[in-house]
Amino acid sequence: MAVAPPLCDFGWPAVDATLPGVDGKAHSILDQAGPNGLVVVFICNHCPYVKAVISRIVRDANDLKAEDIGFVAINSNDAGTYPEDSFENMKSFAEAHRFSFPYLHDEDQSVARAYDAACTPDFFGFNSDLTLQYRGRLDASRREAGPPDLRRDLFQAMRQVARTGNGPRVQIASIGCSIKWKETA
């Protein structure tokens, strides 16, 4: 079932945590920030929405480096219920798609809860002060990748953030599979 997250809560401060990465190292989320900001995206390996656009996510992460914006991806899904989202499979997924950014495992789901992440993919774009300026979509793709000439919403918004410190006031929510939460006692 498709889920859309709430729109941007401008000025909300980024939350830090140190999580294990598929590269075998622990990474602080905020340490991934560039001089002009940071994108934190919640993804997973099995979601058809993520699979449809993963090459575009990697492209935009690479292109945002030129804008001095850092990028980090986090998988918070319950791998017990969704084995395709296991840490071992995260390693394969990152390698297959040539991630140039950390892919972190939020096994206890505390980071997803702190960010109020709703779906995969769910994008959070922060400025150089690490306050939220964008919580929208990558582009108009859905369960299938759209045409190659789609407007690059995330990239354009973060380019604006890099230049002005502020995100666009009009944003279109991302859409994707819900975060797969663990059962709580």
N, CA and C of each residue as an Amber inpcrd file, in Angstrom:
protein
   555
   0.8240000  -1.1710000   0.0000000   0.0000000   0.0000000   0.0000000
   0.8750000   1.2440000   0.0000000   0.6190000   2.1540000  -0.9090000
   1.4110000   3.3710000  -1.0390000   1.1190000   4.3260000   0.1120000
   2.1810000   4.9770000   0.5680000   2.0930000   5.9410000   1.6590000
   2.8010000   7.2060000   1.2210000   2.2330000   8.3630000   1.5700000
   2.8810000   9.6480000   1.3200000   3.2060000  10.2860000   2.6640000
   4.4300000  10.7610000   2.8540000   4.7890000  11.4000000   4.1170000
   4.2010000  12.8130000   4.1900000   4.2180000  13.4120000   5.3810000
   3.7890000  14.8060000   5.4830000   4.7820000  15.7100000   4.7500000
   4.3420000  16.9110000   4.4450000   5.2270000  17.8490000   3.7720000
   6.2060000  18.4790000   4.7630000   7.0740000  19.2880000   4.2460000
   8.2020000  19.8480000   4.9800000   7.7840000  20.6540000   6.2140000
   8.4360000  20.3370000   7.3250000   8.3170000  21.1020000   8.5590000
   9.5570000  22.0040000   8.6050000   9.4820000  23.1320000   7.8790000
  10.6470000  24.0080000   7.7140000  11.2910000  24.3620000   9.0510000
  12.6220000  24.2280000   9.0840000  13.3880000  24.6030000  10.2570000
  13.5970000  23.4960000  11.2770000  12.9650000  22.3360000  11.0680000
  13.1310000  21.2080000  11.9860000  14.5970000  20.7790000  11.9570000
  15.2450000  20.5990000  13.1190000  16.6720000  20.2640000  13.1320000
  16.9290000  18.7830000  12.8300000  17.9700000  18.5470000  12.0680000
  18.3790000  17.1730000  11.7590000  18.7630000  16.4530000  13.0410000
  18.4550000  15.1710000  13.0920000  18.7700000  14.3280000  14.2450000
  20.0000000  13.4920000  13.9020000  20.9310000  13.4390000  14.8320000
  22.1330000  12.6410000  14.6080000  22.0030000  11.2770000  15.2860000
  22.6990000  10.3380000  14.7540000  22.8510000   9.0020000  15.3220000
  24.0450000   8.3760000  14.6200000  24.6510000   7.4170000  15.2500000
  25.7340000   6.6640000  14.6280000  25.2140000   5.2550000  14.3700000
  25.2770000   4.8700000  13.0960000  24.7230000   3.5890000  12.6600000
  25.7600000   2.8080000  11.8690000  25.6390000   1.4820000  11.8370000
  26.5600000   0.6790000  11.0280000  26.2660000   0.8390000   9.5380000
  27.3500000   0.9640000   8.7790000  27.2310000   1.0690000   7.3310000
  27.6030000  -0.2220000   6.6440000  27.1710000  -0.3530000   5.3990000
  27.4760000  -1.5690000   4.6410000  28.9600000  -1.6960000   4.3330000
  29.7230000  -0.6200000   4.5500000  31.1700000  -0.6540000   4.3470000
  31.9170000  -1.2030000   5.5580000  31.1720000  -1.6180000   6.6100000
  31.7990000  -2.1750000   7.7970000  32.2020000  -1.1330000   8.8260000
  31.8930000   0.1330000   8.5900000  32.2310000   1.2140000   9.5190000
  30.9570000   1.8000000  10.1050000  31.0930000   2.4020000  11.2710000
  29.9910000   3.1480000  11.8730000  30.0580000   4.5870000  11.3570000
  28.8970000   5.1530000  11.0420000  28.8360000   6.5040000  10.4870000
  27.8540000   7.3660000  11.2720000  28.2900000   8.5700000  11.5970000
  27.3910000   9.5770000  12.1550000  26.6110000  10.1740000  10.9870000
  25.3050000  10.2980000  11.1490000  24.4850000  10.8810000  10.0730000
  24.9570000  12.2900000   9.7520000  25.1030000  13.1220000  10.7720000
  25.4380000  14.5260000  10.5330000  26.8490000  14.7230000   9.9920000
  27.7380000  13.7580000  10.2340000  29.0870000  13.8390000   9.6600000
  29.0750000  13.7230000   8.1420000  27.9530000  13.3160000   7.5640000
  27.8620000  13.1770000   6.1120000  27.5280000  14.4980000   5.4280000
  27.1870000  15.5150000   6.2060000  26.8050000  16.8190000   5.6450000
  27.9700000  17.4410000   4.8870000  27.6230000  18.1140000   3.7940000
  28.5860000  18.9260000   3.0800000  28.4680000  20.3660000   3.5630000
  29.3130000  21.2620000   3.0700000  29.2480000  22.6590000   3.4970000
  27.8910000  23.3180000   3.2350000  27.1520000  22.8260000   2.2320000
  25.8710000  23.4500000   1.8820000  24.6490000  22.6450000   2.2950000
  24.8450000  21.5130000   2.9640000  23.6690000  20.7800000   3.4220000
  23.8230000  19.2780000   3.3680000  22.6930000  18.6140000   3.5660000
  22.6640000  17.1640000   3.6870000  21.3070000  16.6370000   3.2490000
  21.3240000  15.5190000   2.5170000  20.1080000  14.7740000   2.2240000
  20.1800000  13.4660000   2.9960000  19.1260000  13.1920000   3.7560000
  18.9480000  11.9220000   4.4530000  17.7540000  11.2580000   3.7900000
  17.9500000  10.0620000   3.2580000  16.8400000   9.3590000   2.6080000
  16.6600000   7.9880000   3.2470000  15.4190000   7.6640000   3.5310000
  15.0650000   6.3390000   4.0210000  14.6660000   5.5000000   2.8150000
  15.3880000   4.3900000   2.6230000  15.1200000   3.4810000   1.5110000
  15.1520000   2.0620000   2.0550000  14.9240000   1.1110000   1.1790000
  15.1240000  -0.2990000   1.5020000  15.4390000  -1.0170000   0.2040000
  15.6680000  -2.3060000   0.2950000  16.0640000  -3.0860000  -0.8760000
  14.8830000  -3.6360000  -1.6660000  13.7530000  -3.8850000  -1.0120000
  12.6740000  -4.6260000  -1.6730000  11.5720000  -3.7400000  -2.2560000
  11.4750000  -2.5060000  -1.8630000  10.3650000  -1.6400000  -2.2600000
  10.3680000  -1.3660000  -3.7690000   9.2550000  -1.6090000  -4.4600000
   9.2120000  -1.3490000  -5.9010000   9.3920000   0.1310000  -6.2460000
   8.9950000   1.0200000  -5.3500000   9.1870000   2.4570000  -5.6000000
  10.6780000   2.8010000  -5.5840000  11.4120000   2.2220000  -4.6290000
  12.8550000   2.4450000  -4.5630000  13.5410000   1.8010000  -5.7600000
  13.1860000   0.5590000  -6.0490000  13.8130000  -0.1410000  -7.1730000
  13.6250000   0.6220000  -8.4860000  12.4690000   1.2620000  -8.6350000
  12.1820000   1.9850000  -9.8870000  13.1000000   3.1850000 -10.0860000
  13.5780000   3.7790000  -8.9830000  14.3340000   5.0310000  -9.1130000
  15.7240000   4.9860000  -8.5050000  16.1980000   3.8150000  -8.0880000
  17.4760000   3.7740000  -7.3900000  18.6100000   4.3530000  -8.2320000
  18.6050000   4.1420000  -9.5230000  19.6730000   4.7270000 -10.3480000
  19.5840000   6.2450000 -10.3520000  18.3810000   6.7920000 -10.2580000
  18.2050000   8.2530000 -10.2040000  18.6080000   8.8020000  -8.8370000
  18.3650000   8.0290000  -7.7870000  18.8150000   8.4490000  -6.4590000
  20.3310000   8.5380000  -6.4440000  20.9960000   7.5180000  -6.9660000
  22.4580000   7.5120000  -7.0220000  22.9600000   8.6670000  -7.8890000
  22.3240000   8.8930000  -9.0290000  22.7060000  10.0140000  -9.9050000
  22.6060000  11.3370000  -9.1550000  21.4760000  11.5630000  -8.4850000
  21.2860000  12.8400000  -7.7950000  22.2520000  12.9940000  -6.6260000
  22.5270000  11.9190000  -5.9000000  23.5150000  11.9860000  -4.8150000
  24.8730000  12.4000000  -5.3680000  25.2580000  11.8120000  -6.4860000
  26.5350000  12.1680000  -7.1090000  26.5340000  13.6130000  -7.5930000
  25.4470000  14.0490000  -8.2160000  25.3690000  15.4220000  -8.7290000
  25.3090000  16.4490000  -7.6030000  24.7360000  16.0850000  -6.4700000
  24.6630000  17.0230000  -5.3490000  26.0270000  17.2340000  -4.6960000
  26.9570000  16.3100000  -4.8740000  28.3210000  16.5190000  -4.3680000
  28.9220000  17.7860000  -4.9510000  28.6440000  18.0510000  -6.2270000
  29.1600000  19.2630000  -6.8800000  28.5610000  20.5310000  -6.2780000
  27.4230000  20.3850000  -5.5930000  26.7730000  21.5140000  -4.9100000
  27.1880000  21.5610000  -3.4320000  28.1590000  20.7230000  -3.0470000
  28.6360000  20.6210000  -1.6630000  27.5420000  20.2020000  -0.6930000
  26.7190000  19.2670000  -1.1520000  25.6640000  18.7010000  -0.3250000
  25.9630000  17.2180000  -0.1170000  25.9910000  16.7990000   1.1310000
  26.2310000  15.4060000   1.4620000  24.9630000  14.5770000   1.3220000
  25.1280000  13.2590000   1.4040000  24.0160000  12.3400000   1.1590000
  24.2270000  11.0840000   1.9840000  23.1570000  10.5780000   2.5740000
  23.2150000   9.3360000   3.3250000  21.8760000   8.6210000   3.1810000
  21.9140000   7.2950000   3.0400000  20.6990000   6.4830000   2.9410000
  20.6150000   5.5880000   4.1780000  19.3860000   5.3840000   4.6530000
  19.1510000   4.5900000   5.8520000  18.0440000   3.5800000   5.5720000
  18.2890000   2.3300000   5.9810000  17.2670000   1.2850000   5.8960000
  16.8280000   0.9630000   7.3180000  15.5390000   1.2070000   7.5920000
  14.9810000   0.9640000   8.9270000  13.9840000  -0.1830000   8.9440000
  13.7860000  -0.8350000   7.8190000  12.7570000  -1.8800000   7.7600000
  13.0760000  -3.0790000   8.6350000  12.0280000  -3.7520000   9.0750000
  12.1270000  -4.9750000   9.8650000  12.5700000  -6.1230000   8.9580000
  13.8440000  -6.4860000   9.0640000  14.3810000  -7.5520000   8.2100000
  13.8960000  -8.9280000   8.6370000  13.3810000  -9.0520000   9.8510000
  12.8200000 -10.3280000  10.2820000  11.5850000 -10.6880000   9.4770000
  10.7870000  -9.6920000   9.1660000   9.5790000  -9.8930000   8.3720000
   9.8720000  -9.7460000   6.8790000  10.8620000  -8.9290000   6.5420000
  11.2350000  -8.6690000   5.1390000  12.7140000  -8.9930000   4.9570000
  13.0490000 -10.2870000   4.8070000  14.4580000 -10.7090000   4.7500000
  15.2580000 -10.0460000   3.6330000  14.5950000  -9.6120000   2.5730000
  15.3210000  -8.9400000   1.4830000  15.9780000  -7.6470000   1.9720000
  15.4950000  -7.1180000   3.0960000  16.0430000  -5.8820000   3.6520000
  17.0960000  -6.1210000   4.7280000  17.6190000  -7.3320000   4.8270000
  18.6450000  -7.6470000   5.8230000  19.9220000  -6.8570000   5.5510000
  20.7500000  -6.7620000   6.5870000  22.0210000  -6.0490000   6.4600000
  22.8920000  -6.6670000   5.3650000  22.9370000  -7.9880000   5.2920000
  23.7290000  -8.6480000   4.2450000  23.2090000  -8.2740000   2.8590000
  21.8990000  -8.2390000   2.6970000  21.3250000  -7.8560000   1.4030000
  21.5020000  -6.3750000   1.1150000  21.5850000  -5.5580000   2.1650000
  21.8920000  -4.1440000   1.9700000  23.2650000  -3.9890000   1.3100000
  24.2240000  -4.7880000   1.7540000  25.5730000  -4.7270000   1.1820000
  25.5210000  -5.0250000  -0.3160000  24.8060000  -6.0670000  -0.6860000
  24.6950000  -6.4440000  -2.1070000  23.9860000  -5.3670000  -2.9090000
  22.9200000  -4.8040000  -2.3270000  22.1350000  -3.7700000  -3.0080000
  23.0050000  -2.5310000  -3.2740000  23.7510000  -2.1000000  -2.2580000
  24.6190000  -0.9260000  -2.4090000  25.7030000  -1.1700000  -3.4440000
  26.2630000  -2.3590000  -3.4340000  27.3140000  -2.6890000  -4.4010000
  26.7470000  -2.7590000  -5.8190000  25.6060000  -3.4020000  -5.9750000
  24.9990000  -3.5540000  -7.3050000  24.6440000  -2.1970000  -7.9200000
  24.2900000  -1.2360000  -7.0680000  23.8710000   0.0800000  -7.5770000
  24.9540000   1.1350000  -7.4200000  26.1330000   0.7090000  -7.0050000
  27.3110000   1.5760000  -6.9230000  27.0730000   2.8230000  -6.0870000
  26.6030000   2.6050000  -4.8690000  26.3900000   3.7270000  -3.9510000
  27.7080000   4.4360000  -3.6940000  27.6780000   5.7410000  -3.7820000
  28.8460000   6.5670000  -3.4800000  28.6660000   7.2680000  -2.1320000
  27.7070000   6.8280000  -1.3620000  27.3350000   7.4450000  -0.0940000
  27.0890000   6.3150000   0.9110000  27.1350000   6.6260000   2.1930000
  26.8930000   5.5820000   3.1940000  25.4560000   5.0620000   3.1330000
  25.3350000   3.7470000   3.2870000  24.0360000   3.0810000   3.4050000
  24.0300000   2.4570000   4.7840000  23.1840000   2.9950000   5.6630000
  23.2260000   2.6720000   7.0840000  22.0340000   1.8280000   7.5100000
  22.2670000   1.0110000   8.5310000  21.2450000   0.1020000   9.0390000
  20.7210000   0.6100000  10.3790000  19.4370000   0.9050000  10.4270000
  18.7460000   1.3800000  11.6260000  17.9420000   0.2140000  12.1920000
  18.6630000  -0.7720000  12.7360000  18.0210000  -2.0220000  13.1430000
  16.9390000  -1.8320000  14.1970000  17.1670000  -0.9340000  15.1640000
  16.1590000  -0.7520000  16.2160000  15.0900000   0.2770000  15.8290000
  15.1980000   0.8350000  14.6580000  14.2110000   1.7580000  14.0780000
  14.1110000   3.0870000  14.8250000  15.0390000   3.3710000  15.7210000
  14.9850000   4.6180000  16.4870000  15.1990000   5.8450000  15.6170000
  16.0250000   5.7330000  14.5970000  16.2790000   6.8800000  13.7280000
  15.0490000   7.1670000  12.8600000  14.4420000   6.1330000  12.3220000
  13.2190000   6.3370000  11.5270000  12.1400000   6.9900000  12.3820000
  12.0450000   6.5800000  13.6300000  11.0590000   7.1860000  14.5380000
  11.4180000   8.6450000  14.8350000  12.6990000   8.9330000  15.0450000
  13.1280000  10.3000000  15.3340000  12.8430000  11.2390000  14.1560000
  12.9750000  10.7150000  12.9430000  12.7110000  11.5140000  11.7420000
  11.2290000  11.4820000  11.3520000  10.4600000  10.6220000  11.9800000
   9.0570000  10.4140000  11.6120000   8.9670000   9.9750000  10.1450000
   9.9160000   9.1100000   9.7600000   9.9240000   8.5840000   8.3920000
   8.6530000   7.7850000   8.1500000   8.1060000   7.9270000   6.9610000
   6.8200000   7.2940000   6.6660000   6.9140000   6.2210000   5.5990000
   7.8060000   6.4160000   4.6340000   7.8160000   5.5070000   3.4920000
   9.2200000   5.3720000   2.9320000   9.3390000   4.4860000   1.9480000
  10.5840000   4.3420000   1.1910000  10.2420000   4.5840000  -0.2800000
  10.8390000   5.5880000  -0.8810000  11.8200000   6.5190000  -0.3360000
  11.1560000   7.7160000   0.3600000  11.8220000   8.2220000   1.3830000
  11.3880000   9.4190000   2.1080000  12.6200000  10.3050000   2.2380000
  12.5870000  11.4700000   1.5840000  13.7390000  12.3690000   1.4740000
  13.6250000  13.5340000   2.4560000  14.7330000  13.8060000   3.1580000
  14.8340000  14.9470000   4.0650000  16.0300000  15.7790000   3.6070000
  15.7990000  17.0160000   3.1820000  16.8650000  17.8920000   2.7070000
  17.1310000  19.0240000   3.6840000  18.3500000  19.0890000   4.1850000
  18.7380000  20.0750000   5.1890000  19.7230000  21.0910000   4.6080000
  19.6700000  22.3190000   5.1210000  20.6070000  23.3490000   4.6750000
  21.9090000  23.2640000   5.4710000  22.7770000  24.2480000   5.3180000
  24.0800000  24.2230000   5.9860000  23.9480000  24.3250000   7.4990000
  22.8300000  24.8560000   7.9990000  22.5710000  24.8990000   9.4410000
  21.9160000  23.6080000   9.9330000  21.7190000  22.6660000   9.0070000
  21.0900000  21.3700000   9.2780000  19.6630000  21.5260000   9.8080000
  18.9450000  22.4770000   9.1900000  17.5100000  22.6060000   9.4390000
  16.7740000  22.2090000   8.1600000  15.6460000  21.5640000   8.3380000
  14.9050000  20.9780000   7.2210000  14.3870000  22.0490000   6.2670000
  14.6440000  21.8280000   4.9810000  14.1950000  22.7360000   3.9350000
  13.4630000  22.0140000   2.8100000  13.5390000  20.6840000   2.7990000
  12.8750000  19.9210000   1.7360000  12.4430000  18.5680000   2.2660000
  11.1830000  18.2380000   2.0400000  10.6900000  16.8860000   2.2890000
   9.6910000  16.5990000   1.1780000  10.2490000  16.3090000   0.0430000
   9.4270000  16.0720000  -1.1340000   9.9110000  14.8620000  -1.8980000
   9.4840000  14.8070000  -3.1280000   9.7850000  13.6480000  -3.9620000
  11.0870000  13.8180000  -4.7310000  11.5820000  12.7040000  -5.2230000
  12.7510000  12.6960000  -6.1030000  12.3750000  13.3180000  -7.4350000
  11.3200000  12.7910000  -8.0230000  10.7380000  13.2770000  -9.2770000
   9.3330000  12.6950000  -9.3620000   8.6960000  12.7830000 -10.5040000
   7.3100000  12.3270000 -10.6340000   7.1710000  10.8190000 -10.8590000
   8.2600000  10.0680000 -10.7580000   8.1890000   8.6120000 -10.8920000
   7.3560000   8.0320000  -9.7600000   6.7900000   6.8690000 -10.0100000
   6.0470000   6.1560000  -8.9760000   6.6090000   4.7360000  -8.8950000
   5.7780000   3.7230000  -9.1150000   6.2640000   2.3350000  -9.0680000
   7.0860000   1.9710000 -10.3020000   7.0490000   2.8240000 -11.2920000
   7.8920000   2.6650000 -12.4730000   8.6310000   3.9870000 -12.6610000
   9.8380000   3.9060000 -13.1650000  10.5850000   5.1290000 -13.4450000
   9.8850000   5.8900000 -14.5570000   9.7650000   7.1880000 -14.3620000
   9.1760000   8.0410000 -15.3900000  10.1600000   8.2580000 -16.5210000
   9.7700000   9.0510000 -17.5220000  10.6640000   9.3250000 -18.6350000
  11.9370000  10.0490000 -18.1700000  13.0130000   9.9220000 -18.9250000
  14.2920000  10.4860000 -18.4900000  14.2850000  12.0060000 -18.3390000
  13.3420000  12.6840000 -18.9680000  13.3410000  14.1500000 -18.9290000
  12.4810000  14.7390000 -17.8030000  12.0860000  13.9040000 -16.8280000
  11.3030000  14.4130000 -15.7000000  12.0800000  15.4820000 -14.9480000
  11.3370000  16.4580000 -14.4310000  11.9540000  17.4760000 -13.5830000
  12.5370000  16.7820000 -12.3540000  13.7470000  17.1140000 -12.0000000
  14.4560000  16.5240000 -10.8700000  14.1410000  17.3310000  -9.6050000
  13.0090000  17.0560000  -8.9910000  12.5260000  17.8550000  -7.8660000
  13.5320000  17.9340000  -6.7190000  14.0290000  16.7960000  -6.2420000
  14.9900000  16.7950000  -5.1450000  16.2440000  17.5730000  -5.5250000
  16.8010000  17.2770000  -6.6780000  18.0400000  17.9350000  -7.0950000
  17.8460000  19.4400000  -7.2060000  16.7710000  19.8710000  -7.8550000
  16.5240000  21.3070000  -8.0230000  16.2910000  21.9950000  -6.6750000
  15.5400000  21.3430000  -5.7960000  15.2880000  21.9200000  -4.4780000
  16.5850000  22.0680000  -3.6870000  17.4140000  21.0390000  -3.7070000
  18.6540000  21.0890000  -2.9380000  19.6730000  22.0360000  -3.5740000
  19.6240000  22.1980000  -4.8480000  20.4660000  23.2100000  -5.5020000
  20.0550000  24.6020000  -4.9880000  18.7380000  24.8360000  -4.8750000
  18.2460000  26.0990000  -4.3260000  18.6880000  26.2590000  -2.8720000
  18.5960000  25.1910000  -2.0940000  19.0350000  25.2230000  -0.6960000
  20.5200000  25.5710000  -0.6230000  21.3360000  24.9870000  -1.4930000
  22.7740000  25.2630000  -1.5010000  23.0490000  26.7410000  -1.7770000
  22.2470000  27.3420000  -2.6400000  22.4860000  28.7370000  -3.0460000
  21.8670000  29.7550000  -2.0890000  20.7240000  29.4130000  -1.4740000
  19.9910000  30.4070000  -0.6820000  19.8210000  30.0290000   0.7840000
  20.0160000  28.7580000   1.1190000  19.7640000  28.2910000   2.4710000
  18.3100000  27.9220000   2.7280000  17.4580000  28.1870000   1.7420000
  16.0230000  27.9330000   1.8820000  15.5190000  27.0210000   0.7840000
  14.5880000  26.1410000   1.1480000  13.9680000  25.2560000   0.1760000
  12.7510000  25.8980000  -0.4500000  12.2690000  25.3120000  -1.5420000
  11.0750000  25.8380000  -2.1960000   9.8540000  25.7210000  -1.2860000
   8.9880000  26.7050000  -1.3340000   7.7870000  26.6910000  -0.4960000
   6.7600000  25.6900000  -1.0060000   6.7660000  25.4060000  -2.3020000
   5.8480000  24.4260000  -2.8730000   6.6320000  23.1350000  -3.0930000
   6.1730000  22.0740000  -2.4350000   6.8260000  20.7790000  -2.5240000
   5.7590000  19.7130000  -2.7050000   6.1010000  18.6810000  -3.4580000
   5.1930000  17.5480000  -3.6770000   5.7450000  16.3610000  -2.9000000
   4.8950000  15.7710000  -2.0820000   5.3240000  14.6640000  -1.2190000
   5.8240000  13.4760000  -2.0330000   6.7880000  12.7820000  -1.4680000
   7.2270000  11.5040000  -2.0130000   6.1010000  10.4970000  -1.8190000
   6.2360000   9.3680000  -2.4550000   5.2850000   8.2730000  -2.2640000
   6.0810000   6.9770000  -2.3280000   5.6510000   5.9990000  -1.5510000
   6.3600000   4.7290000  -1.5570000   5.7130000   3.7420000  -0.6130000
   6.4140000   2.6530000  -0.3670000   5.9490000   1.6320000   0.5730000
   6.1490000   2.1420000   1.9940000   5.2570000   1.7570000   2.8760000
   5.3890000   2.1610000   4.2710000   6.6440000   1.5600000   4.8850000
   7.1960000   2.2570000   5.8820000   8.2710000   1.6640000   6.6790000
   7.6980000   0.4000000   7.3100000   8.4530000  -0.6630000   7.2880000
   8.0110000  -1.9430000   7.8520000   8.4310000  -1.9930000   9.3200000
   7.5180000  -1.5860000  10.1860000   7.8000000  -1.4860000  11.6120000
   7.7910000  -2.8640000  12.2710000   8.6400000  -3.0010000  13.2810000
   8.6610000  -4.2170000  14.0740000   7.4530000  -4.2220000  15.0020000
   7.0170000  -5.4150000  15.3390000   5.9380000  -5.5700000  16.3230000
   6.4660000  -5.0900000  17.6660000   5.6520000  -4.3510000  18.3920000
   6.0590000  -3.9120000  19.7250000   5.2400000  -4.6490000  20.7710000
   5.8780000  -4.9290000  21.8930000   5.2010000  -5.6900000  22.9540000
   4.2490000  -4.8200000  23.7310000
